[in-house]
Amino acid sequence: MSEAEKSQELLELHNQMFMSPQDFSYRWGLGYEELAKICAISKSTTYHWLGGQASRRTAGLPYQRIMAVADFLLANAEVIQPLLERWHHSQPPN
């Protein structure tokens, strides 16, 4: 399999990754404030995602993908953290 094919397969797998706010927050013991930071959105929005039936809203697919990727990163932190640190140090300063 060529590098281009491997990259395409990886992107296709990424595009199939979704996780609900309820599942993500329950699995990692997070409240709406922490979830807002991870998704880079307002606390009010995540409150409605996790709130009662009267105020419940559904998280959009892009946010469900963010939570799925964050779940993957957290679940594999021992392996991924050194890679992320190396990536971070290779980025040009802002």
C-alpha positions as CSV (number, residue, x, y, z in Angstrom):
1,M,0.0,0.0,0.0
2,S,1.4,3.4,-1.0
3,E,1.8,6.3,1.4
4,A,-1.0,8.2,-0.4
5,E,-3.3,5.1,0.1
6,K,-2.4,4.9,3.8
7,S,-3.1,8.5,4.3
8,Q,-6.4,8.2,2.5
9,E,-7.4,5.2,4.6
10,L,-6.4,7.1,7.8
11,L,-8.5,10.1,6.8
12,E,-11.5,7.8,6.0
13,L,-11.2,6.2,9.5
14,H,-11.0,9.7,11.1
15,N,-14.2,10.7,9.2
16,Q,-16.0,7.8,10.9
17,M,-15.0,8.7,14.4
18,F,-17.9,10.1,16.5
19,M,-18.7,10.3,20.2
20,S,-21.6,11.8,22.0
21,P,-21.0,14.5,24.7
22,Q,-22.7,12.3,27.2
23,D,-20.5,9.3,26.5
24,F,-17.3,11.4,26.5
25,S,-18.1,13.3,29.7
26,Y,-19.1,10.1,31.5
27,R,-16.1,8.1,30.4
28,W,-13.6,10.8,31.5
29,G,-15.6,12.3,34.4
30,L,-15.9,15.7,32.8
31,G,-18.4,18.5,33.4
32,Y,-19.7,21.0,30.9
33,E,-16.9,23.5,31.6
34,E,-14.1,21.0,30.8
35,L,-16.0,19.8,27.7
36,A,-16.3,23.5,26.5
37,K,-12.6,23.9,26.7
38,I,-11.9,20.7,24.7
39,C,-14.4,21.7,22.0
40,A,-13.4,25.4,22.1
41,I,-17.0,26.5,22.5
42,S,-19.1,28.2,25.2
43,K,-20.0,26.6,28.5
44,S,-23.7,27.4,27.6
45,T,-23.6,25.1,24.6
46,T,-22.1,22.2,26.5
47,Y,-24.6,22.8,29.3
48,H,-27.4,22.3,26.7
49,W,-25.7,19.1,25.4
50,L,-25.5,17.6,28.9
51,G,-28.6,19.3,30.4
52,G,-32.0,17.9,31.1
53,Q,-34.5,16.9,28.4
54,A,-36.2,20.4,28.3
55,S,-33.0,22.2,27.2
56,R,-31.1,19.3,25.5
57,R,-29.5,20.0,22.2
58,T,-27.6,17.6,20.0
59,A,-23.9,18.1,19.4
60,G,-23.0,18.6,15.7
61,L,-20.9,16.0,14.0
62,P,-17.8,18.1,14.0
63,Y,-17.9,18.4,17.8
64,Q,-18.7,14.6,18.1
65,R,-15.5,14.1,16.0
66,I,-13.5,16.3,18.3
67,M,-14.7,14.3,21.3
68,A,-13.9,11.0,19.5
69,V,-10.3,12.2,18.7
70,A,-9.9,13.5,22.3
71,D,-11.1,10.2,23.6
72,F,-8.5,8.4,21.4
73,L,-5.7,10.7,22.6
74,L,-6.7,10.3,26.3
75,A,-7.1,6.5,26.0
76,N,-3.6,6.3,24.4
77,A,-1.9,9.0,26.3
78,E,1.2,7.0,27.3
79,V,2.1,6.4,23.6
80,I,0.8,9.7,22.2
81,Q,2.1,12.2,24.8
82,P,5.8,11.9,23.7
83,L,4.7,12.3,20.1
84,L,2.6,15.4,20.9
85,E,5.5,16.9,22.9
86,R,7.9,16.4,20.0
87,W,5.3,17.9,17.5
88,H,4.8,20.9,19.8
89,H,8.5,21.6,20.1
90,S,8.9,21.4,16.3
91,Q,6.2,24.1,15.7
92,P,7.3,27.6,15.0
93,P,6.6,30.1,17.8
94,N,3.5,32.3,17.4
